Amino acid sequence: MSAPARKCPVCGKPRSAEHAPFCSTRCKDRDLVRWLDDGYKAPGPPAGSPDEEG
């Protein structure tokens, strides 16, 4: 029994070996835009601004 095919983390289609872990250049670029627009966030309390003294 083989493991199920892994899916693209952006759209859910099957991954492409050429664009892994994504299915296409389009999904790869969409993921990059999310990173650049601060679309991904780590859970936890907000970080203080650089002006605050800690």
C-alpha positions in Angstrom: 0.0 0.0 0.0 1.6 3.3 -1.1 1.2 6.6 0.8 -1.3 9.0 -0.6 0.0 11.7 -3.0 0.9 14.9 -1.2 -1.0 18.0 -2.2 -0.1 21.5 -3.0 -0.3 23.6 0.1 -1.9 26.5 -1.8 -4.6 25.0 -3.9 -4.8 21.3 -2.9 -4.0 19.8 -6.4 -1.4 17.1 -6.7 2.2 18.3 -6.3 4.6 18.6 -9.3 8.1 17.3 -8.9 9.3 20.3 -11.0 7.6 22.8 -8.6 7.7 20.9 -5.3 6.1 21.3 -2.8 3.7 23.2 -5.1 1.8 22.1 -8.2 2.8 25.0 -10.5 4.8 28.3 -10.8 1.5 30.1 -10.1 1.0 28.5 -6.7 4.7 29.0 -5.9 4.4 32.7 -6.7 1.1 33.0 -4.7 2.9 31.6 -1.6 5.8 34.0 -2.0 3.3 37.0 -2.2 1.7 35.7 1.1 5.1 35.8 2.8 6.0 39.2 1.4 2.6 40.6 2.5 2.9 39.2 6.1 0.1 36.7 5.3 1.7 34.1 7.5 1.9 34.7 11.2 3.3 32.6 14.1 1.0 32.1 17.1 1.8 33.9 20.3 1.8 37.4 21.8 2.6 40.3 19.4 6.2 41.4 19.3 7.1 44.8 20.8 8.1 47.6 18.5 11.8 48.3 18.2 11.2 51.6 20.0 9.9 49.9 23.2 12.4 49.3 26.0 12.0 45.8 27.5 
